[in-house]
Amino acid sequence: MPEGAPRVQPIRPELRQRGGPAAEPTRRVGAENRASGCQTRLAMREILPPRAPSARYFPVEPRAVQLKAGLMRLGMDFGNGVRDGQFFQIDDQWPRYLRQRLAAPAHRHLVLVRNAEDDALHRTVQDWMRSTLAAEHGSHRAGLPPPTAVTPLEPDQSPPARLRTLLSLGEPSSPGTTKAGELSAAAIVDAYAAIAAQIQEDFAILCLEDSRDTTLALFVSFPSDWRPERLLGADFSELHAPVPGFPSNAAAAASIVTSMVERGPYTRFVWSVHPDDELDHHPEEGRRIKWENASALWLRVERQVLVPFAAQHASLFLIRTYLYRHDSLTAEQRAILRLAIERTEGEVRSYKGFSPQALAFLSD
């Protein structure tokens, strides 16, 4: 385990389970400004196989929070059985995630296509996501209707309505033709939307070329106090600019990016505490309550999975958000969480937004 990696614990042990062409002009395409095309349009069904409760993770240590990479090999046992080795975790909260993804503004779902290589990368990643989802959750996908009906999307749909239509996709059909360069990017973002409708993870794609890394896709419906719509095309350091001391320097950033692209898959965890259980914590657009009005404390944990695509010099970054109410934690875990909040100081404490009012929910 790398230095600084947290020892992640299961919250409730009783819940354990075993078990090309010439380069095209750069195109920035979001769900709100795509060209019209024929896609598979399917209605999502609520009739799905029974799903297990959410996995439980407790990546908190009884010391001041240290903002480090903390990369661990995917599959490390945290007490959740086979789910600890899964890329995608689908559980009984999936309908809630889908509803809130539908409600997220369309401008948070973006792809960048600068040339034929980017186009090929997106398609490779999408193929991997579909095949992995099918391998891990065939029974979940079996509850979805087969991709047979093909209906053209209306180009004059408002962004929310258009995104709602796209998020009801199963698999996109073969694209038709339209103005050069536009349909490819539109088909790419539509295909990501189809995948996003079936999973609970947000995701991003980072591409490395000539020592420069670039964010080529952002599909983030549940941000934790950051603005995904501003970061398409950003590099790793720009993505993490608000994080105090992380990465510590350019060499450290380059090392992390290289690990993401060439090695792995890895998993890491990030946590925070909040007075609400809202999935969407966008700084301006998210919904939340103030600590003075809180009736509970919620431990917010992000399980981040880094998937390497070495042949394409890229990495897929999966982000799954979990929310645990304070009274679902054991007394020992509440004590550890309290110590971590109390011992964290300075700019890290400010960045984490730790409030003294949170401590009231952690006293026995």
Buried (B, 14 or more C-beta within 10 A) or exposed (E): EEEEBBEBBBBBEEBBEEEEEEEBEEBEBBBBBBBBBBBBBBEBEEEBEEBBEBBBBBBBBEEBBBBBBBBBEBEEEBBBBEBBBBBBBBBEBBEEBBEBBBBBBBBBBBBBBBBBBBBEBBBBBBEBBBEBBEEBBEEBBEBBEEBEEEEEBEEEBEBBEBBBBBBBBBBBBEBEEBEEBBBBBBBBBBBBBBBBBBBBBBBBBBBBEEEEBBBBBBBBBBBBBBBBBEBBBBBBBBBBEEBEBBBEEEEBBBEBBBBBBEBBBBBBBBBBBBBBBBBBBBEEBBEBEEBEEBEEBBBBBBBBBBBBBEEBBBBBBBBBBBBBEBEBBEEEBBBBBBBBBBEBEEEBBEBBEBBEEBBEBBEE
